[in-house]
Amino acid sequence: MSTMPHKKELYRYQYNLAAHESEFAPDFIQKMANRMAVSEHKYGPVADSYATVDHVKSLQQRLDLYLETGNSEWLVDVANEAMIEYMRVGPDAFKATDSDESPGRTRIDGSIDSDPNLIHT
């Protein structure tokens, strides 16, 4: 007796985003999802990696590759590694912080601040 191969369902999500369309990149999220689908096929379920893969170090490796090459595909991988780490630790590890707890943003000149996006002269 033959059995049908396991058929994976594709999920279609729709999100109501608070961010203005200029502040969000839906194609980036699609690239993340596409790469996660390929990774599941190559490596198996992501939850099976929690005990054997250091996703924070993997994230850093990919960020370093982006800085070396400028290939933004590595940024998609960085985001996926961050998402996998988020999934590993679970939603209870998420603690919303106020801006006074933020380390600020590093400007191109190396200064750190929490100022608006204005050109500094």
C-alpha positions in Angstrom: 0.0 0.0 0.0 1.5 3.4 -1.0 1.2 6.4 1.2 1.0 10.0 0.1 4.1 12.1 0.8 3.7 14.5 3.6 2.4 17.8 2.2 3.4 21.0 4.0 0.9 23.7 4.3 1.9 27.2 3.3 0.6 29.9 5.6 -0.5 33.3 4.4 -0.5 36.0 7.1 -1.8 39.4 7.0 -0.6 42.0 9.6 -2.0 45.3 10.6 1.2 47.3 11.1 1.4 50.5 13.1 4.5 51.5 11.3 4.2 53.9 8.3 5.0 52.2 5.0 8.2 54.1 4.7 9.4 52.6 8.1 8.9 48.9 7.3 10.1 46.5 4.5 7.6 43.7 3.8 9.9 42.2 1.2 12.5 41.8 4.0 10.0 39.7 6.0 9.2 37.7 2.9 12.9 37.0 2.4 13.1 35.9 6.0 10.2 33.5 5.6 11.6 32.1 2.4 14.9 31.4 3.9 13.3 29.8 7.0 11.4 27.4 4.7 14.6 26.4 2.9 16.4 26.0 6.3 13.7 23.8 7.6 14.1 21.5 4.6 18.0 21.5 4.9 18.3 21.3 8.7 15.0 20.2 10.1 12.7 22.0 12.6 14.3 25.1 14.2 13.4 23.9 17.7 15.7 20.9 17.2 18.6 23.4 16.9 18.2 25.0 20.4 20.4 22.5 22.2 23.2 22.5 19.5 23.4 25.8 17.8 24.5 29.1 19.3 22.2 31.5 17.4 23.6 34.6 18.9 27.1 33.7 17.7 25.6 32.7 14.4 23.9 36.1 14.2 27.3 37.8 14.9 29.0 35.8 12.2 26.5 36.9 9.6 26.6 40.5 10.7 30.4 40.4 10.3 29.9 39.0 6.8 27.5 41.8 5.9 30.0 44.3 7.2 32.8 42.7 5.1 30.7 42.2 1.9 27.8 44.7 1.9 25.6 41.8 0.8 22.2 42.5 2.5 21.3 38.8 2.3 23.4 38.5 5.4 21.0 41.0 7.2 18.1 38.7 6.4 20.1 35.9 8.0 20.9 38.1 11.0 17.2 38.8 11.5 16.4 35.1 11.2 19.0 34.2 13.8 17.6 36.9 16.1 14.1 35.6 15.6 15.2 32.0 16.3 16.9 33.2 19.6 13.6 35.0 20.4 11.7 31.8 19.8 14.2 29.8 21.9 13.9 32.0 25.0 10.2 32.4 24.6 7.9 35.5 25.0 8.3 35.7 28.7 11.9 36.9 28.2 10.6 40.0 26.4 10.6 43.0 28.7 9.5 46.3 27.1 11.9 49.0 28.0 11.6 52.8 28.1 13.9 55.0 26.1 15.9 55.9 29.2 17.0 52.3 29.3 18.1 52.4 25.6 21.8 52.5 24.9 21.1 55.1 22.2 22.2 55.1 18.6 25.7 55.4 17.3 26.1 58.1 14.7 28.4 57.8 11.7 30.8 60.1 13.5 30.9 57.7 16.5 28.9 59.8 18.9 26.0 58.1 20.7 22.7 59.9 21.4 19.0 59.5 21.3 18.4 62.6 19.2 15.9 62.7 16.3 17.0 61.9 12.7 18.4 65.2 11.9 21.6 66.0 10.0 24.2 67.0 12.6 26.5 69.8 11.5 
